[in-house]
Amino acid sequence: MGQALDEWTGDGEATSERAHEPLLDGADVLAGLRKLPGGRELFELAFGRDDVELVGGAVRDLLLGRTPRELDVVVTDDAQGFAGELARRVGSLAGENPDERFESTFHERFRTALVWWDRGRIDIATRRAESYADDGALPEVEEGTPEQDLKRRDFTVNAIAVPLGGLRKGQLREPPDLPALDDLRAGRLRVLHDASFTDDPTRLLRLARYAARLELEIEPHTAELAARAVAAHALDTVSGARIGAELRLALSEPDAVGALAAMDGLGLLTALHPLLRLDREMIERALVLLGEDGRPDLLTIAALTLALALRAGDDPRAEIAALLGRLEFAGTDRDRVAAAATAVPSLVEELPAAERPSRLRAAVAGIPPEGVALAGGASEPASEPARRWLAELRYVRLAITGDDLIAAGVPEGPEIGRRLERALELRLDSELADGREAELQAALDA
């Protein structure tokens, strides 16, 4: 793990491109916020108040000249009331477009509220302090100071706030004893305290995501703390649901494979299951083959489980589905992943041997496109048949239907399907003349 870890810390040759780029300032953050969905409404609500701040990843991204995925706001109290008024204002704006919808929720335990709609998401939290009764437990929440609220963050680069109103409007704020802005300027990822990864081990997964997406180096002591937490099986103290949620966030990253590579470098994939393996080049080849109607996220997960598909017990499909079930993937998704992964070993053999398109269709029958693409990414001889099926042959359709056969006198029943299947095989193999009449005749002769 050491060599791979060096790629994500300052100990190796990799360096952060961000370390040489100047940060923007608080005025730029406010200017950027005004351009974002919901930004104008936030300023309207913050007018005349000195307790409304934009915090965390949104400030970080705007300082880096990036567009935040969502906005995080803190208020002194009554996050629910603030969210309700924000939802009303944003809803009025959304009402201009009948296709847009907005919703809001409130989580009483954590004193947080959420407003989201088609074009934006804004989290509102009551300023608070957090403590952890047990490793991996959800935090206990109590009223906190502005400094305590920043210090409950995961990494220093997220412990930055900017007031949206009052006398300090636009002035960047960081904890006085933490190098939040310095770390962001230097392109460093640093946890706020030594117990961070044991308090909340999901931060290990976020560490990898941020390192990959933001091109930040992991500060050496933080890397050491992460390695200790992984070795101590810290992830075992967290529910599968929370780990799965973080994993799905990684799969939604613009460079999901890069995020998983960072996780792999930190030893997190094998911590989730000893047989999870990442072959970045294979996944990238497979993603090129996958059509627009395929699921890149499910292909990537299926690729991670290939070793499990090969080396599990008598029922590898059930093993994979059980793993994904523990991580609370949707039932249809885990079944599709399991079907794709377990099909790859046989497809690697069968695809190159399918000399005719109809044989190729038979080889991939019932297999999700992610499995076909993975087989093509795993084996060069299987690559071209996989590409041909995914890009061309699977879209071939007959012009006739079962109704045409019934109208021609064929009784309803399984015979209809058999005759249509035979006609499609002939169409795929270019053994039919063009047109409905030729297809109908072939089906009647079958």
N, C-alpha and C positions, 0 to 999 in steps of 0.2 A: 504493500500500500504506500510505502514511503516515496518511491519514485513518482507514482501517479499523483500523490498529494502535493509534491513539489510544484507541479504544473499549476496549482491553484493557490500557492503561497508565494511570498517573496523570497523563499529559499531556493527556488529553481531559476531557470533562465527566463520563464515567462514574465512579462511585465505588463502593467496596465496602461493602455493607451490613454485612459482618462487622467493619469497622473500628470500629463503634460498639457492639459487643456484647462484654461481658466474657468472658474465657476462664474455663473451669473450671480446677481444679487437679489435682495428682497424686492426691490422695485420691479425687477424682471419677473419674479415669481407672481406678483400681483398682476402684472400685465398679461402674463401667460394664463393665469386663472380666469381673467375676464373673458378670454376667448373660448373657454371650455364650457360644455353644457352644464348649466346650473351655477356657473361662476357669477354671473350678474345677480342672480337671486341671493347668493351667499353674501355678496357685498351689501345688498339692500338690507338684509337681516342684521348684518354686523354694524351698520351705520349707528354711531353714537354709543357703541358698546366696546369695552376694552377686554372682554373675556372670550371672544370668538377667535380661534386660531386655526389656521391650516397646519397640519402636522404630518410627520412621518414620510412615507414613500412619495406622496404627492409633492411635498417641498423638495425632497431629494431629486426627483425626476425633473422638476421645473428648473432647479439650479443647474442641472446637467444639460438643459436644453431639450429634454425629452418630454413626451406627452404622457401624463400619468394615466394608468388604467382606471383608477378611481380616485376619489377625493376623500380624505380623512379630516374631520373637523372636531375640535373639542370646545366645550362650553363649561362654564363654572357649575351650572346645575340645569336641570330640566331638559335633558337631551330629547326627551319625547316631545315636549312642547315645541322646541326648536324644529325638530324634524317634521312635526305636523304642519307648521307654518311654511316650511320649505317645500313640503310636498304639495301644499295648496298652491304656492306660487309656481312651482315647476309644472304642476298639473294643469294650471291655466295656460301655461306656455305650450305644453304637450297637446292640450285640447285643440290647438290650431291645426293639428294634423290628426285626422280621425284614425289613422293606423297606429298611432303611438299610444302606449299605455304607461302608467306609472303606478307604483305601489310603495307602501311604507310599512315597516314593522318596528317593534320595540322589544328589546331583551331586558327584562327587569333585573335579572341577577347581575348582569354586567353593566347595566345602566347605559346601554348603547341602543341606537336606533339606526335604521337604514332606509334610505330613499333611493329607489332605482326605477329607471324607465328605459326605453329602447336605446337611448343615446348616452346614458350616463348612470353613475352609481355614486352616492355620497353617504359615507358612514359618519354618524354623529355620536360622540361619546361624552358623557359627563366626566370632567377632569377627576382622575382617581389615582389611587395607589393600589398596588397588587402584592400579594404574598402567596406562597405555595406551601400548603400543609404537608404534602408528600411529593416525591419526585414524580413528574409526569402528570400530576393532577391538574385540573383546571384551577385557575387562580381564584383566591379570595379577594373580593373587591371592597374598598372603602373610600371615602372621600379623601382626595389628595390635593397637594399643592401643585402649582405649575411645574416645579422642578421634579416632583415625584411622578407626575404624569409622563414627563419625557423619559425618566429613568426606568419606566416599565417597558420600554421598547426593546426590540431584540438586538439591534446593532446600532453603533454610534451614528452611522450615516442616516438612520431613521429617527434619531433623537434631536430633530431640528423643527422649530415651529416659526410661524410668521403671523403676527396679529393681522386681522382683516378690518379692524376698526380701532378707534381710540387714539390716544396720543402716540402710541408706539406702532401704529399701522405701518406695515412693510419692513419693520426692523427684525432681522433674523435673531432668533433666540436659541441658545443651546445650554445644556447644563454647565455650570461654571467649572466643574472638575472633570469634564469629559471633552476629548478633542474631536467633537462631531464634525465641525466644518473643516478642520485640518485633515481628518481622515477622508472626507469626501474629496477635498482638493488633491490628496495624495493617491486616491483610488484604492483605499484600504477598507476591508471589512473587519470590524472589531466588535466583539461582544462587550456588553456593559459591565459584566461582573463574572467571576469565575464559576458561579453556580448556574449560569444561564442555560447551558445545555442539559443539565440534570433537572432544573426546574421545569423546563419545557423542551423536551427532546425534539419536537417538531422544528425547532429552530435549526437543527442540523440540516434538515431538508431545505429550509429557506436559505441557509448559508450557501448551499450549492446552487440554488436557483439564482440568487443575486449575483454570485460570482460569475456565472455564465452570462446572464442577461446584461449586466451592467459593466462587464469586463473589469471587475475589481479583484484585487489580490486579497487573499486571506492573511491577515496579520499573524505572524508566527505564533504568538501565545494563544491566539484564538484557534489556530490550527492544532496546536498541542491539546487544548481543552476539548476540541472536537474529537481528536483521536482517542483521548481517554474515555470520553463518553461512549463512543462506538464500542471500544474494547470492553467497557463495563455493561454492555447491552442496555444502554439507556432507552433505546426505542421499545424495548419490551415493556416499559412502564406506561406506554401510551396506547390508547385504544386503536384498533385497526381502522376505525372510522376516521380518526384524525389523521393517521398516516396516509390513508387512501385519499383524503381530501387534498393533502399536500402533494401527493403523487399526481393527482389529476391536474393540479395547478401547474406542475412541471410539464405535463404533457400538453398544456395549452400555451406554453411559452412559444415565442416566435422561432426559437431554436430549441425545440424540445430535446433533440438528441444531445445538444450541447449541455443542457441542464442535467440530463441523465448521466452524461460523461463526468460532469462535476460530482454528482452523487457517487458514481462508481469510484472516482479518485479518492473520495473520503471514506470508502468502505461501506457505504450505506445500502447498496443493492444487496450485497451478500448478508448484511445485517437483517434485511427484510426476509430473505430466504437464501440459504447457502447455494442454491443452484441457479440463481438469477445471474445471467451473463449479458454483457453489453458488447456487441460487435458493431461499432459505429459505421464502418464502411459497408457492411452488409445491409444495415438498415437504410442507409442513404441510397444504395442501389435499388432496394425494394421500393422506397418512396418514389423514385423516378418512374417505376413501372405502374404504381397504383393509380387508378383512374380517379376522376373528380368525384365519383360517387363512393369512393373508398373512405375509410376512417384512418388517417395517419396516426392518431393516438392509439387506436386498437392494434394497428400493425406494429407499432413500437413496443407495446406491452407484450404482444405475441412473440416478438423477437427476443425479448428478455427471458421468456419462459421456454425457449427452444430446448435448452439443456434439461429442463424439467420434463419436457415432453419426451425426451429420449431416455432419461434415466430414472423416471419415477416408477411406481409400482405397476400393478396389473392394469390400472385404469388412469393413465396420465391425464386424460381429459378431465376426469373428476378431481385429480390433484390440482390442476391449474384452476379450475372453477372454484375449488375450495379456498385457494390462496386469494383469489380475487374477491370471493365472497367475504373473507375476513377483512379485506380492505374496503368493503362495501361498494364495489362496483355494481352497477345495475345488472340485473339478471340477464337481460338480452346481451349486454356488452361482454360479460364474462363467458357466456356460452359461445359467442362469436370469436372471442380471443382463443378459447380452448380449442374450438374447431379448426381455427386457422393454424395454430401452433402444431397441433398433433397431425395435421395433414402434410406438413412440410417434408418429413422424411420420405414418404411414399411419392410425393409429387416430384421430388428431385430425381427419382428414378423413372417415373412414368412420363413426365413432360417431354424429355428428349426422345423417348421411344414412340411418341404419338405422331406417326408419319402423316396421318390424314387429319384434317380439321375435325371430322366427326369423332375420331378417336381422342383428340385433344378435349373436346367437349365432354366426352364420357369420363375422362380422367379427372376433370375438375368438378364434376357434378356434385352439387350440395356443399361445395367448399367456398367459404367467403373469399372475396377478392383479395383480402389481406393475406390469406394463406398462399394464394397463387403468386402474389407479388413477392412474398417472403421466399418462396421456393426459387423464384427467378433471381432474387438478390443473393441467395445462399449458394447457387450453383451456376457457373457460366453456361454449361450446356442447357440448363433449364431456362436461361434468361430470355432467349428469343421466343421460344414457344409461350412463355408466360406473357411477354410483351404482346405477342400476336393475339393471344386470347383476350387479354384485358383491354387492348386498344382497338381491336377490330372484330374478332369473330363472335364475341359474346353479344354484340349488338345486331347480329344477323337475325332477321325475323321473317316468317312466312307472311305472305299477303292474304292467305286464306285462314279461316278459323274453323272451329268445330261446327258452327252453323252451316258453313258451306258443305261440309260432308253430310250433315243430316239432310240438307236440302237435296243432295244427290242420292239419297236413299240409304246411307249408312246408319244403322240403328244406334241410338244413344247408348253409351256405356264405355268401358275401357278400350274398346276397339277404336274409338275416335282418337284417343290419345296416342295409341300405338301407331296409327296411320300418319298422324301429324308429325310424330317423332321421326318416322322414316323419311318423310318428305323433307324435313329440316336437315337431316343428315345428308341427303342428296344435294340440297341447296348449299350446305357448307362445303361439300366436296366438289362443287362446281359441276355436278352431273345432271343439272336440270337446265332447260332453256328458260329464259326470262319470262315472267308473266304468271298471272293467276291460273291460267288454263293449264300450264305445264305442272304447276304445283298441285292442282286439284287432281290431275290425271295420275301423278305419281302417288298421291295419297290413296286414290281409289285402287291403284294397282298393287299397293303394298300388301 
